[in-house]
Amino acid sequence: MLEASEKLIEASVIVRDALRMSGLEKRGDDIFDTVEHYTSLNSDPSSIPNIIRDLDGAQDDPCWTRPLVSVKQSDRKDI
């Protein structure tokens, strides 16, 4: 998740720089601000820092590590 966050920041800087002197600078700034919002703010539950904290505090394995169907344990409630 940290690597993804860094890549998003890098991409937003590239977009902002590419739009300099194009008349579309505001769009580049908007993209940068949006990415900065999701990569740094703790107040948004969808921000990457909050997602990292949620994953670190999770007691169970993420849902994608569990099979959707299991013949041996078909009566489990979490499947």
PyMOL commands that set and color helices and strands:
alter all, ss='L'
color gray80, all
select helices_A, chain A and resi 2-18+25-40+48-57+63-65
alter helices_A, ss='H'
color red, helices_A
deselect
rebuild
show_as cartoon
